[in-house]
Amino acid sequence: MMRVTIAAAMVMASVPNCTDLYSVATHGLTSPVVTTDSSKVTAAADPAGVRVNIQFTATNPNDFPISLDSVDYQVFLDATQTSPVFTGTQEGLTVDEHSTEVVKVSGVVPTSVVTSMRFTHNQPVPFTVTGVAHVDSPAGVAVDFAFTATSAFVVP
């Protein structure tokens, strides 16, 4: 019985905020919403191909802040692609309750892809970003949320 009491006390001591833990216990943890807007996506010529800069919006619908340890992402140029044109990991950030934060990522579409897909000047190129947001919940338990967002960039 003493071990259970000590373990419970240790768990409670590690919780950053009892109000946050109460909110998770009563309302659960709702997935953050990740979106992207084509007006926030840019592309520029790069010696290795076309550099694409993508700005995500991460929205926290919860009644407590969410700490993102990192975000792993993959960018695909069309639905038939089986491998991404670029991948990456964005370091963590905190999204306050009922707030939105911006996450910026960048990668290069290789020249071989630009050539094979016959990119032309001012052509819109649709893409899909898939990934996983690694969240450290207020209860101290790591939770992963998968996301998918679509948008387009214009070939420079």
C-alpha positions as CSV (number, residue, x, y, z in Angstrom):
1,M,0.0,0.0,0.0
2,M,2.9,2.4,0.8
3,R,4.4,1.8,-2.6
4,V,1.2,2.7,-4.4
5,T,0.9,5.9,-2.3
6,I,4.5,6.9,-3.0
7,A,4.0,6.2,-6.8
8,A,0.8,8.2,-6.8
9,A,2.6,11.1,-5.1
10,M,5.4,11.0,-7.5
11,V,3.1,11.0,-10.5
12,M,1.1,14.0,-9.1
13,A,4.4,15.8,-8.3
14,S,5.5,15.5,-11.9
15,V,2.3,17.1,-13.2
16,P,3.1,20.7,-14.3
17,N,-0.4,22.0,-13.5
18,C,-3.3,20.3,-11.6
19,T,-5.8,22.4,-13.6
20,D,-4.3,21.1,-16.8
21,L,-4.4,17.5,-15.6
22,Y,-8.0,17.9,-14.4
23,S,-8.9,19.3,-17.9
24,V,-7.3,16.3,-19.6
25,A,-9.1,13.9,-17.2
26,T,-12.5,15.4,-17.7
27,H,-12.4,16.6,-21.3
28,G,-9.7,14.5,-22.8
29,L,-6.9,15.6,-25.2
30,T,-8.3,16.9,-28.5
31,S,-6.0,16.6,-31.5
32,P,-4.3,19.8,-32.5
33,V,-5.4,21.0,-36.0
34,V,-2.6,21.5,-38.6
35,T,-3.4,23.5,-41.7
36,T,-1.5,25.2,-44.5
37,D,-2.6,28.1,-46.8
38,S,-1.2,28.4,-50.3
39,S,-0.7,32.1,-49.8
40,K,1.8,31.2,-47.1
41,V,3.8,28.8,-49.3
42,T,6.7,30.1,-51.4
43,A,9.0,28.6,-53.9
44,A,12.4,29.8,-55.2
45,A,15.1,28.6,-57.6
46,D,17.8,26.6,-55.8
47,P,21.0,25.1,-57.2
48,A,19.6,21.7,-56.3
49,G,16.1,22.2,-57.7
50,V,13.2,24.3,-56.3
51,R,13.2,25.3,-52.6
52,V,9.7,25.2,-51.1
53,N,8.9,27.1,-47.9
54,I,5.7,25.9,-46.2
55,Q,4.1,27.7,-43.3
56,F,1.7,25.6,-41.2
57,T,-0.7,26.8,-38.6
58,A,-1.0,24.6,-35.5
59,T,-4.3,25.3,-33.6
60,N,-4.8,24.0,-30.1
61,P,-8.5,23.5,-29.3
62,N,-7.9,22.4,-25.7
63,D,-8.4,24.2,-22.5
64,F,-4.6,23.9,-21.6
65,P,-1.4,24.5,-23.5
66,I,0.2,21.8,-25.6
67,S,3.9,21.4,-25.8
68,L,5.1,19.9,-29.2
69,D,8.4,18.2,-28.7
70,S,8.9,18.0,-32.5
71,V,7.0,17.6,-35.8
72,D,8.2,15.1,-38.4
73,Y,6.9,15.8,-41.9
74,Q,7.0,14.4,-45.5
75,V,6.1,16.3,-48.6
76,F,4.5,14.5,-51.6
77,L,3.9,16.3,-54.9
78,D,1.0,14.2,-56.1
79,A,-1.3,11.4,-54.9
80,T,0.5,8.8,-56.9
81,Q,3.9,9.4,-55.4
82,T,5.1,6.6,-53.2
83,S,8.1,8.4,-51.8
84,P,8.3,12.0,-50.5
85,V,10.3,14.7,-52.4
86,F,11.6,15.9,-49.0
87,T,11.3,15.2,-45.3
88,G,12.3,16.9,-42.1
89,T,11.8,17.5,-38.4
90,Q,10.8,20.8,-36.9
91,E,11.9,21.4,-33.3
92,G,9.3,21.9,-30.7
93,L,7.1,24.8,-29.6
94,T,4.3,25.4,-27.2
95,V,0.7,26.2,-28.4
96,D,-1.3,28.0,-25.7
97,E,-4.9,27.0,-25.0
98,H,-7.3,28.0,-27.7
99,S,-4.4,29.6,-29.6
100,T,-2.6,29.2,-32.9
101,E,1.2,29.1,-33.6
102,V,3.1,29.1,-36.9
103,V,5.4,26.3,-37.9
104,K,7.8,27.0,-40.8
105,V,9.4,24.2,-42.8
106,S,11.6,24.2,-45.9
107,G,13.0,21.6,-48.3
108,V,14.3,21.3,-51.9
109,V,12.4,19.5,-54.7
110,P,15.3,17.9,-56.5
111,T,16.1,18.9,-60.1
112,S,15.4,15.3,-61.3
113,V,11.8,15.7,-60.0
114,V,11.4,19.2,-61.5
115,T,12.5,17.8,-64.9
116,S,10.5,14.6,-64.8
117,M,7.3,16.4,-63.7
118,R,8.0,19.1,-66.4
119,F,7.6,22.1,-64.1
120,T,6.9,25.3,-66.0
121,H,7.2,28.9,-64.9
122,N,4.1,30.1,-62.9
123,Q,2.6,26.6,-62.8
124,P,0.8,25.8,-59.5
125,V,2.1,22.5,-58.1
126,P,-0.2,20.8,-55.6
127,F,1.4,19.0,-52.7
128,T,0.4,17.0,-49.6
129,V,2.2,17.1,-46.3
130,T,1.8,14.2,-43.9
131,G,3.5,13.9,-40.6
132,V,3.4,13.3,-36.9
133,A,3.3,15.9,-34.1
134,H,4.9,14.6,-31.0
135,V,3.0,16.1,-28.1
136,D,4.0,16.1,-24.4
137,S,0.6,16.1,-22.6
138,P,0.1,17.9,-19.3
139,A,-0.1,14.5,-17.6
140,G,3.6,13.9,-18.7
141,V,2.6,11.2,-21.2
142,A,3.9,11.5,-24.8
143,V,1.1,11.5,-27.4
144,D,1.6,11.4,-31.2
145,F,-0.9,13.0,-33.5
146,A,-0.8,12.3,-37.3
147,F,-1.8,15.1,-39.7
148,T,-2.3,15.7,-43.4
149,A,-2.5,19.0,-45.1
150,T,-2.7,20.0,-48.8
151,S,-1.8,23.1,-50.6
152,A,0.2,24.3,-53.7
153,F,3.2,26.3,-54.6
154,V,3.9,28.3,-57.8
155,V,7.0,27.4,-59.8
156,P,9.4,30.3,-59.9
